[in-house]
Amino acid sequence: MNLSMATLFAAAAFAVAAPDAPVLAWHVTDSHLDPYYEEGIPLGAGCYCESHAACARMPAACVPRVTGGAGPFGEPQDNCATPVALWSAAVEFMASTAPGVRLVFHTGDFSEAGAAAACSSSSPAQAQVLSLVNRSMSSLRAAFPSAAVFSVVANHDTVPGDVVDAGPAQAC
């Protein structure tokens, strides 16, 4: 954890602290939400658990199978990201396990690896990534309505992914 992240956590905890009460917090990271994930998509075919019908950037051969393929709660292979069902179940679990949480942090990688191309031709990739950030934050705020919810973006929340240009170096 770098100094700026440590400072954020400390300041947030101080802001919601109550005398003689512990500050409960959730820290979520790397959720990589994929709203196009489909159960049954063949693995190892470069489909990223998305069908061609749901995401036009996938090969035409990416069609759901009746048996086998991507499971209902994600797949560790074929660069599959997190299905909405898994994200929703995780947020519900968090809310039911610690309903008194007063702080929620999401420290980036909301989206499915900062797609270089959008799934929809009517929405640019940047809009798709922003939509995933908003969707994730909305679900956290809904699950924890009395908590302070903070977020930061990370390398997969840029388009194209892993490209963060800080600009030219500045002299101090």
N, C-alpha and C positions, 0 to 999 in steps of 0.2 A: 504494500500500500504506500503510495507516495504521500508527501506532506500535505498536498492540497486535498486529497481524499480524506486523510485523517482529520484535517481541519474541518471539512464538511461534516463528518460524522460527529465530531465533538460539539460543533456549533449547533447542529440540529438536536442533539441529545440535551444540551443545555437549554435550548429554546422551549422544549416541551416538558422539562423536568418539573416534578412536583415534590415538595418537601416530604421526606421519609417514604418515598415510593420509587420502586425500580422503574427504569425506562425500558419497556419491551419494544423490540424492533425486529423487523424482517429485513434481510439483505438478499435481494434477488439479482442474479446476473446471468448473462448468456442464455436467455430464454429462446432466442432464435425461432420466433413464431412463424409458421408457414400456413397461411389460410388456404393454400391450394393443395395441401397434403391430401392424398387419397389412399385409403386402405386398399390393398390388393395390387398396387402398382409393382411391376417386376423390379427386382433388385439387381444391381450389377449391369444395368442397361443404360446408365447415364440419365435416368428419368428423375432423379432427386425426389422420388415418391410423389410426383405430380404427373397427371395425365396430360396428354396433348390437348384434350378438350378443355381442361381447366386452365392450362397454361401453354399458350401457343409456342413458347420458346422450346418446349420439350419435343423430342422426335415423335413422329407419327406412330411409332411402335409402342409408345407409352400409353397403354390402355390397361384398365384394371383387370385382374384375373379373378376367377371365382375362388380358387384356392391358392395359397402361397402368396408370396409377395409381401409388401409392406403391411405391418401389423397395425392395430388400432391406436396404439400409444407410442408410435415412433419406431424408428429403425436406426441402429448405430452404423449401418453401412450405406453406401451409395449417396453420401452427403445429404441424407434426409434430415430436414429440420423438424421442429416440434409441431405436432398437429394441434389444432385448436382444442380438441377434446382433452389432451394431456395438460395444456396450459390452464384450461378452465378447472380441471380436477385439482391441479396444484394450488391454484388461488383459493378454491373452496376449502381445501384442506388447511391452508394457512389461516384462513378466517375462522374456521371451526376450532382449530387447535389453540389459537391465542387471540380471542376476540378483543382483548384489551390493549392490543398493540397501538402505540401512539406514533411510531415512526416506521415508514417503509422506504427502503432505498432500492432502486433498480439501477445498477451500474453498467448498463450498456449491453450491446448486442441483442437488441429487441428483434431485429429482423433476420430473415433467412440469408445470412452471409452477403448482404449488400448487393443484391442482384444488379448486374450490369445492364440487364434488359428486363423490362417489365413483362408480366404475364399477359397483360391486356394492352392492346394497341391503342386504346382510348385513354390510358393513364401512363404517364412516363414513370420510369423506375424510381425517381426521387419521390413522386407522389405515393407510390406503392410502399416505400420504406417509411415515409412519414405516417402513412395510414397504420402501419404495424406498430409504430411507437405510440400513436394516439390510442389505438385499440388496447394495447397492453396497459398503458397508464390509466385508461378509463376503467378497465376491469379491476385494477388495484384500488383505485379511488372508490369504486362502488363496493368492493369487499371490505374496505376499511374507511368508512365515511368520516370517522372522527380522528383519523390519523393524519399526520403530515406526510405527504408522499413526495419524495425527491427522485430525480433521475438525472443521469448523464448519458450521453451517447458514446459509442465506442466504434472500433474499426469496421464492424459489419453494418453500422448504421449510416454508412456513407455510400455514395454511388459514383463510380464503381467501388465495391467493397475494398477494404484495406488501404484506401488512398485518403490520407488526411494531410492536406497541404497547409502548413503553418505559415506560409509566406516567406519572404526573404528574412534572413537573420537581421536582427536589430542590435545595434551597439548599445551597451548599457551606460 
